[in-house]
Amino acid sequence: MYVQKFSDGELAEIYRRGRRTVNRITGYPLDSGLTYRPSGIQHDLEWYKKKKPDNELFMDLALYPFFGGMKAVIVEKYRYRIYSWFCDYHEAAEFGDKEVAEMKADKRMFHNEKKIKAAIYNAGEFRRVVEEYGSFIEYIFSFDPHESIENLDALITDFVKRFKQYGTVNADLYLKDVNIGLPLIKPDLVMTRTFFRIGLVDRDKDEEGTMDAAREMARAAGVPVSWVDSFISLGLKDFFCPGSEVCGTKTDCELDEDACEIKEYCEQWVKYRDTG
């Protein structure tokens, strides 16, 4: 879970130092992303309705539960075959035992029956949502999720109740990838590891705690939550710039003590310093 050990001022400073470190290793101006000025652009439901057709949103909604408990690299091999089976929610909602057996016999398809049946159920629920709200994007907007974290949480809670094989983390990931500017991040293994090392969460691989910590950091720093997602670059060792060691799978404190500006706040750095 999120550990409330830092003051708002310290959280804001961690964000600023982390962002400067990210900017340095990715080649962006050092002061990029430190302050936020709202654009004043209103979220246009009608524009998103045209840009985000229902079947497109359904295909990813059917896909995401297949990742649960699996390595992403495994599921990715089946992504487009899953899409081919679940490309039309009207059709998929009518699938029965015959189609389940055909999918399990399809050598190119992911064969987990529980996940297949969840995708079929979700097609039916998706259809019910569209019938009730007019479109899936209208369902999302009905919660006014851009207006407050409380509204966004209400959407996620309802989403998890409606759709099978969706917990809060999977719902967060799906809604972030809908890409309509919701205040969400992707708390993947790199992000959760980095936040754990800093001491923002009390255990490794804590996705929900990492999301909570990112929200608190964004609030304290006065920036969108999505900007905190840049911290993922701290854990991508040598990804952007060969030779720029920061915080990869193994900690790199001993390789370049000046690489990361967060070190004064970082529990991993304190352990290294005290034993070095």
N, C-alpha and C positions, 0 to 999 in steps of 0.2 A: 504494500500500500504506500501511498504518498506520505513522506515523512516531513512534518512541518517543523523543520529545524532551522530554516533560514527566514530572516525578516523579509518584508517586501523589498526593502532597499537592496538586500543581498541577492534576492532572486533576480531583480532587475540588473544588477551588476553581473551576475553569472550569465544572463542572456547576452549582455553587451560584450563581455569578454569571449563568450563562446562564438558569437556571431563574427567578431573580429578575427578570431582564429580560423573560422570557416572561410571568411573572405580571403584571408592570406593564402590558404592552401588551395583555394579554387580560382584565385586570380582576380577576384572582384575588388573594387575599391574598399579600403579598410572600413570606412564609415557607412558602407551600404547596408541597409536593413536595420539600422540602429533606432530610427525614429519612424513613426507612422503618421501619415496625414490622410484621413478619409477622403476618398475621391468624390463622395457625394452622389455617386451613381446608384440609382435604386435597382433592386433586384426585380427584373421584369419577368413576371410569370408567363406572359404570352410568348415572350421571346424564347424562354426555356422550353415551353411546350413544343415549339417548332424544332428546337435544337435537340431535344431529348425525347424521341418517340418511344412509345410504350414497349415495343418489342425489343428495342435496343437495351432499355433498362432491365427488361425481364431476363435477357440472356445472361447478364452478369449476376443478377439475383439468383438465377439457377446455378451459376458456376461457383459462387463463393463458398457454399457449404462443403463442397468437395475438398477444399483446402483444410478443413478442420481436422486436427490431429495428424496431418500429413506434411511431409516436406514439400514446399512449394515447387521445387524442381521436378518432383514426380508428377504432380497434378498438371503442371504446365505442358507436359507431353500430351495430355488429353484435352487441353483447353478447346481446341477447335472442333474436336469430335463431340464434346459436350454441347458446344454451341450448335452443332448441326442437328442434334437430337432435340435441343431446347431452344429453337429459334422462333417459335410461335407459341405464345402462352395459351391461346384458344385451343390449339391442337394438343399441346402438352397436358393441358388440364383434363383431357379425355383419355389419356394413356391409362392402360390397365395391366393385368398380368401378362398379356401377350407382348406388349411393348417392353415391359421389364425383362422378360425372358430374352427378347431380341437384343436388348442392350447388353445383357450379361453374356450373350453369345458373340457379340461384336468384339473382335480382337483389338480394335482400335479404341474401344470405349473403356472408361473407368468402371470397374465391376463391383463396386461396393453397393449392395442392394439397398441398404438403409439410406444412403445418400441419394441414390436414384429415386427412391420412393419419396424422399423429402422434397426433391426437385419437382416431382409431379404434384405433390400436395401444394407446394408453393406456387405452382402455375395456377391452380384453382383459386388460391387466396389472392394472387395478383389480379386475376380476372374479377374477383369480387370487389377488390379495392377500386379498380378502374370503373366498374359499373356504379359504385357508390359515389366516387369523387369526380369522375369524368376523364381522368388520366392519372397516371402514377405520380407525375410531377406535381399535380394539384394536391394529391394526398400529402406529399412531403411539405408543400407550402402551406397546407392547412394548419400546421403547427406553428407557423411563423418562426422557424428554427434559426433564422438569421438574427432575430431580435434579442435573444438572450440564451444563456447556457441552460436555463431552466426549461425553456421551450424546446431546445435541442434534445435535452434529456427525456422530455415527454415523448418526442418523436421516436427516439431510440427504444424507450420502454414499450411503446405500442408496437413498433416494428418487431421486437423480439417476441412479443406475445403472438403476433400474427404468423410469423414464418418459422418453419422447422429448421433445426440445425443452425440457428442464428443465436449466438450470445451477444453481449454488448460489444465485444471486440470485433467480431465479424460484421456486426451492424455498422460500427464506426468505420471500418475499412470500406464497406460497400458504399456508404453515404459519402465518404470522402471522394471515392472514385466516380460518383455521380458528377462531381466537379461543378457544383453550383455555388462554391464559396462558403460552405459551412465551416465553422471553427473546429476543425478536426485535424489530427495528424495520423500518420501510420506508425504505430508503436511496434516496429519490427524488432528483430533480435539485436540489430546494431544500436538502435535507439534505446531499448530497454537496458542493454549492457552499459551504455554510456551514462545513463541516468543513475543506474545502480552504483557505478564507480564514483560518481560525484557525491552520492549520498542522498539523492532526491527520493529514492524508493528503498524499501528495506529488504528487498530480495531481487535476485536476478530474474530476468524474463517476466517481469510483472507488467503486463500490458495495460491493465486498467489503472494501476498506480502511476505508470508513466504518462498516460493521458491526463490524469488528474494533476500531475506535477507540471505538465506542459501548459495546462489551462491557467494554473496559478502563476507560472512564470510569465505567461503572456499578459495576464491581468496586471501584474506588478510592473512589467516593462512598458505597458501601454502599446502593445503590438498585437496583430492577429495571431491566433493560435497556430495557424498554418506556417507562420514565419519561424516558429520554434522547430518545425520539421527540418530546418537547415542543420540542426545539430547532428543529423545522421551522418554528415560528412566528417565529423570528428572521428567516427569509427571506421571510415573507409580508408584504411591504410594504403597510401600510395595510389589511390584511385584516380585523383585528379592531377597530381603533380608528383612524379617519381622523386623520391628522396625526402618528401615532406612527411615525417613520422609524427603522428599525433596520438591516436588511441585505437589501435587495431584489435584483432582477436587476442593478441598478447599486448600487455601494456608496454608503452615505449618511453616511459618517463626517463629511463636511464640512457636512452639514445640521444635525446635532445631535450634538455630540461627547459629550454626557452620556447619550445614549439607551441605549448598550450597555455593560454592566458588564464584559464580557469584554475590552475593548479593550487592556488592558495585556498580555494574552497573545496577541493577534491579529496575525498577520503583515500582514494588510491594513491594520490601523490603524497599524502601525509604518511601512509604506510611505507612507501618507497623511501621517503626522506628520513624517516625514523630508523629504518633498518639498513639504509645505504651507507 
